[in-house]
Amino acid sequence: MAAFVESGLYLKFDAKPRGKRKALLWPVLVHRVLYPDPKRPQLNLLQRAVLGLVRAKTVRAEELAELTGLHLNLIKLIQAQCVSNGWLVDNADALTLNGERLLDDQDVADTNMKSGYLLQDALTGKIWPRLVVQLSQMEPVDQMARFPEFMIERKTGQSIRPFKIAAAHTKLPSLDHESLMFAYRDYREDYSASRQLGESTGLPEHVSLQGVQRLDAIAQPARVLVWVTADEHGQGLWAVKDPFGLRENAWWLQESLLQAIEQDDRLLTHLETLVGIARIENQTVDEWLEALRKQTELQVLIEYPWVERQPDIKRHLAALLVRREKLQQGDNSHQELDAALVESQKLLEVLMQWLIRTYPADVGVLPAQQRLDFKLNQNLLKALQVPALTADVINLLARQKLDQVIRACATPVSSLKALLFAAVMGTLNESRHPLKVMGQNELQLKKLLELADLRNQSSHAQSSFTGKQPIQLTTRVALDSIQFALSFTAQFKEWM
């Protein structure tokens, strides 16, 4: 099948949502199809009760009358109706296949066929789990405009200029039976869920995708108006609204939107104002923290897009950004300052774990040494010829027990210093190792080790009984530690 090309056809199927929102023009291929016209007889409450009892093996009219509290003659009349409609077998002691399907709220298709439209996503190639009976077109103000503008309220003159999402440049897969069945399954689940939630009023007409036949050999490219809002209830930043109004959100477009954002900075600029969050006076602590988390996700996406490739590093980096935001907004309690140091060290530790796993050390060349041998460790570190290993850094790392370093190479769960030593061991015979490429001025490993010492000292109880000067943590120290950890991590982006 050919790739998507602009056709000037714009479609809209539902009204705009309330509140703050942004409009997108989503690229699709429109397939004109024939589908079976579903015949859904309506069961009344009494018929449903009788059919349910018959399926439960209660078939005698007298028993049905006793269980339902209905007159025996009324029960016999209902049985006759159900037999006549083809829902019960002739002797009324079992349900027919149509009766089973009807009781389960399934469609009973007849031989009549209707024409409708299936939409294929021009980003992913997947069929949207919706079938529409007619296309509702939008006319742009200027047909020749590259970025079309549409009038949405003629009385007020309000117009919108939606963002045009770029379609995939590769050929899209053809419409096949398997993709239709997946789309139909998802459509049925959404439709049933809407009815169960009491949203049956105003629901689109229910249709069947079983037995669909294509009418046109070539699909027509088009763009569908899709609205995006801030995700107020979920775990993400944005919510894509269902363009057809069947459900509140178009769950099948959520992941595609994030992929489109990663590939187009302009789309991110278009949507980021939806989640710009400031602390307000009557906001609870939990609400504010949730707002900070969402703001942080957006910040990660903007400033650190490369970290998406490493979910573990992303998680710790995002947590550190939350700490920084809280400090900058004035939350500088001792607990918050200490937490900032903890999160800074955690980010550096998980970075070292990534280095250890990505560039594993050959521990077979290391001597079995349980006791600390400072001189041996010095010689080992010097022999690796790592540019950032200055004399001071070597002396600090050489105080680690070698057996702890070897264990960290195999299972990278240890102190930051031991993890750094283990990561450095991975540079042996690996000229492309990041620690071999970057120099002293870039990495500043001595500062990393000082941060580890600061975290260790601040984590212990401090009092006059120790005879040592207490460590005074300040907001400036905490923010500097956060910035160092972020900058240090960012230097490895080219290798992730």
N, C-alpha and C positions, 0 to 999 in steps of 0.2 A: 504494500500500500504506500502511496506517495506521502511525502512529508507535508506538514501544515503550511499553507500559504494564506495570506490575508485575502478575504473575499468581500469585506465591507458589510457582512451580516452580523448584527448585534441582537442578542436575545435577553429578555428579562422575564422571569417567571414568578417573582414574589415581590412584595412591598419592601421598602427599606426598613431596617430595624431602628428601634428607638435608641436615643443616646448617641454618644460619640462613636463614629464609624468611619471607615475608609472604603472606597469602591475600587474593585479590580475588574478587569476584563480578562476572563480566563479562556484560553484557547481550547477549542474542542473540534471534533469531527462529528457531523450530524448524519446518522444513518436512518434512512426512511425504511420502515419495516411494516409487515403485517403481523398482527398478534391476535390470539383467540379472544373473543369478547366474553369476559367472565360473567356467568349467570349466578348471582348470589341470592337465592331465595331467603327471605327473612323469617326466621323462626320466632314465634311468640314464646312467651315464658312457659306456657303449659305444654306446647309441643316439645320444647327443649327439655323439660322435666321428664316427659314420657320417654323420649328417645334416650336420655341419660340412664333411666332406670332399666330400659330394655337392654342397653349395652352392658349393664351390670347384672344381667341374667334374671331380672324380675320381669316376667312376660305376661302373667295371667292378669286379666282386666280387674279382677276382684282385688288382687294384691296391689296393683297400681292405684286403684281407687282408695284403698286403705292408707297407703303411704303418702299420697298427695292430698287426701282430704276432699277429693273431687267426687261428684256423683258418678255412679257406674256408667250411666248412659253417655255422660260427657267423655269419659275415658274411651269408650268404644267409638265415639265420633272422632276423637283425636287419632285413634289408631287407624281408622278408615281414611282420614285425611293423609296420614303419613304413608300409608300403603299406596294411595292414589298418586301422591307426589313422587313416589319412587324412593322414599327414605327408609321404609320397612319392607321386608319380604312379604309375600302374599298372606302367610298365616300370622304376621305381625310378631313373630318371636325372635327376630334378629334384624340388625341394621343392614341395609345395602351399602355398597361402597360409597354411593353418593350421600347416604345418610351419615356415614362415618365422617366424610370430608366436611359435610355441612356442620355437624356437631363440633368439629375441630376448627370451625371458622375458616375452612379452606374453600377455594374457588371450585365451582363445577362448570367446566368450559363446555360450551356448545359448539356447533360447527360454524357459527358466524365469525367472520374475521373483520378486524378494523385496522386502519393504518395509523401509525404513530411514529415516534422518533426515539432512537437511542443516542446517547452522547458518549463519545470516546474522548478521554482526556488526552490532549495533545502534548502533555508533559510526560506522562507515564505510560500512555498507550492503553490504560485500563478502562473498562466500561463503567460509567457511573451507575450506581444502583438505583436508577430512576428510569421510568419510561413516560414520556409526555405525549398527550394526544394531539396537541397542536403547538405550533411555535408562536411565541409572542415577541414580535420584533420591536426594536427601538430604532428610531431615526435620529442620526446625529444632526446637530445644528448645521454643520458644514460637512457635506459628504466627502470633500477632498482633503479634510484636515488629517494630518498624520496621527495626532492624538485627539480623538473625537470628544466633543462636548455634547451632553444630552440635557434636555430640559426635563426635570422631574416634577416640577410643580408650576403649571402654566399660570396659575392665579398670581403667585408671588414672583414668578420669573426665576425661581431657584434652579440652578443647573449644577451638574457635576462633570468632572473630567477624570474618569477612572484611569488607574494605572494599567497599562497593557503588559501583561506577563509574557515574557518571551517563550515561544513554543520550542519543543525539541527540534533540532536540525536533522535528526536521523529519521529514517522511514519508520512509521508506526506499524505495529502488528495488525494483522487482519482480524476481522470479527469472527470468532469461532465459538463452537458449542460450549466449551469449558468456561470461557470467560463470561458467556451469557448466563450459565448456571450459577456461577459465583455472584454475579450481579443480582440475579433473581433471588438468591438466598438472602443476600443482604437487604434487598428491597423489602422482602416479606417480613424480615425481622424488624425493620424500621417501622413498617406500616402497623404491625401488630403491637409494637411498643407504644406507638402514638395512640392507638385505640385504648390500650390498657391504662394509659395516663389520662384518659378523659379528654383527649384532644380530637375526638372524632368530628366535632363541629368544624366545618371548613376544610376538612382534609381533601386532598386531590382525589380524583376518581381512582379506585383500585383497579389495577390492570394485571395481566399475567404475561410473563415472559416465556412461558413454556410453549413450544411450537412456533417460535418467532421465525418469520421468513423475510429475507431482505428483498426490497423492491428495487433499489438502485445499486448498480455495480460500483459506483464511485460515491464516496461520502462527501458532504459539503462542509468546508471549513467555516467556522463561526466563532464568535466570542460571546460568552455568557457573563452577565453582570453578577458579580459575587461581592458580598459585603463582609468586611472583617471588623471585629470589635476587640477590645481588650478582653482577655479571658478572666472573667470575674469569679468563676467557680472551679476551674480546672487547675492543672499544674503548669500550664504553659503561659506564654506571653499573650498570644492572640487566639481568638476563636473565629473560625470561618463559619459563617451562618449558612444554613441549608438554602441554596438558591430556589428550592421548590416549596419550602415551608412545611415539608412533611415532618421533619424534626427540627429542634432548635439549632443544632450545629451540624455542619457537613464533616463528619468525622473522617470520611475518606479523602478529604482534601487537606487535612491538617499537616500531614508529613510532607506532602508535595509543596505546600506553602513554605515550610522551613527550608526545603531544598532549593526552592526558587530564590529565597532570601539570601542563602549562602552564595548563589551564583550571580546575584545582581545587587550591588550596593544601593542602587537607586530605589529599589523596592523597600529595602530596610529604612531608608530615609523617609519614604512615603508612609511607613507604618509606625515608626518609632514614637511619634507624638501620642499614640494611643496609650502607651504605657509610661509616659513621663509622670513620675509620682513624687509628690512633695508631702512632707509630714504635715498633717493638719491637727488642729488643737484638740478635737474630740476623738481622735483616733486612738484605739486601744493599742497596747504594746504588741499583742499578737497580730493585729491588723497592720501595724507599721512594719513589723518584721516580715510579714508576707509581702508587703509592698516593696520592701528593700530587696527581698529575694528575687522578685520579678524584675526589678530595676537592674539588679546585678546580672541576671540572665541576658538582658538586653546589652549591658555593658560588655559582657564576655563576647557576645556575638559581634559587637562593633570593634572592640579593641583587640580581642584575642581570637579571631576566627579560626586560626590554625589549631587551637586546643580542642576543637570538636573531634579531632582524630584520636584524641587520648582522653576518654571519659573519666578515668581516675584522676588525672591531673586537672581536668576541667572542674571536677567536683571540689577539689581542695582550693583551686584558684578562685572559684566563685565564693567559697566560704571566707576566704581572705578579703575579697572585695567587700563583702558584707561587714566585716570587722572594720575595715577602713572607713566605710560610709558612716557607721555608728560613731566612730571616734571623731570624724569630721563634723558630725551633727551635735557634738558636745557630750556624748556618753563616755566619760573618761574615768569611770570608777576603776579601782585597783583590779577587780575581777576582769573588767573589759581589757585593760592594758595587758594583763597576764595572758588572757585568751588570744590577744593579737600576736604575742610571741609564740604561743603554742601553734596557732594556725600557720604562722610564717615557717616554723620549723617543719611542720607536717608537709607543707607544699614542697619544701626542699628534700625531705625524706622520700616522698613519692617520686620526685624527679630522679633521685639516685636509684630508686628501685627500678624505674624505667630504664636507666642506663645499664644497670646490672643485667636486666633481662634482655635488652637489645644487643649488648656487647658482652656476652658472658666471658668470664675470666677462666683461664686454664689453671685451675687450682692444683693440678698435678705437678706443676713446677715449683710449688711452694713447699718449704720444709715443714714437717710436723713439729710445731713448737708451741707448747702449752704455756710456758712461762714467757713473760715479757722480755724480749731481747731488743733493746732500743737500737743498738748498733746494726743488727741484722735488718731491722725494719728501715733504718736510714738508707742502708745500701740498696735495698730492694726498691725503694721509692726513687732514689737517684738514678738507678739503672733504667727506669722506665722512660726517662727523658721527656717528661710532661712539662711543657713550657710554663704552665701556671703554678708548678710546684716549686715555690721559692724555698730558700733555706729555712725560713720561719715556719712555713706550712709543713715542710718535711719533719721538722722537729716536733711540731704539735701532733701530726698524724702518727709518728713513730712510737708514740706512747700507747698505741692500741695493741692489745694482745693479738697475735697472728691467728690463733685458733678462732677468735671471734670474727676476724675478717674473713676467714675461710668459710665459716658458717654463714656469714652474710652473703657471700658469693652464691651459696646454694639456696639459702632461704633469707631473702633480704628483709629481715625484721630485726633491726638492731638500732643502736644510737646513730645519730647523724654522722659522727666522725667515722665510725666503723663502716657505715654505708659508703661514705666518700672514699675511704681506703679501698673498699671492694670495687667501687666503680673505676677507680684509677687503675686497678689491676687488669681491667678489661682492655686497657690501651695496648697491652703487650701484643706485638705483631699485628696491630690494627691501626694503620696509618690514617684511616678516615674517621676515627673516633673523635667525637666533638672535643674531648679534653686534650686531644693531640693537635687539633686545629686552632682552638682559641688560646689566647695568651694570658699573661698575668694581669694586664690592665683590664681585659674584658671580664674575666671570671672573679678576680679578687677573692680567692679562696680563703685568705686570712680573715677577711670580714665574715665569711660564712661560718668559720670556726668560732669567731668571737660571738656571733649570734647564738651558736649552740651553747657556748659557755654562759652567756647571759640568760638563756632560757633555763639552763640547769641550776644556776644560782638563784633565780627568782622563784623556782618551783619548790625550794626548800623553805621550811618555816624560819622566819627571821626574827631574832630578838637580841636583847643585850647579853643573853647567856652564852651566845656563841663567841663573843669576843671579837666579832668581825663587823666591819662597817656594813649596815644594811644596804641592799641594792635599791636605789631609788628609780622606779620606773616612771617615766613621764610620757605624755602624749607624743612629744616629739620623737622620743626613742622608739616608741611603738610604731609610729608612722614610718620612720626611717627603716625599721626592720621589715615592715610590710613592703615598702617600695623596693628594698634590696631583693627580697624573695621573688617579687613579681618580675623585676628586671632580669634577675639571674635566670629565672625559668624561661623568659621570652627569648633568651639568646640561643636556646636549643630548638627553636621552632623549625629551622630548616631541616632538621633531622627527624622530625615527627611526621 
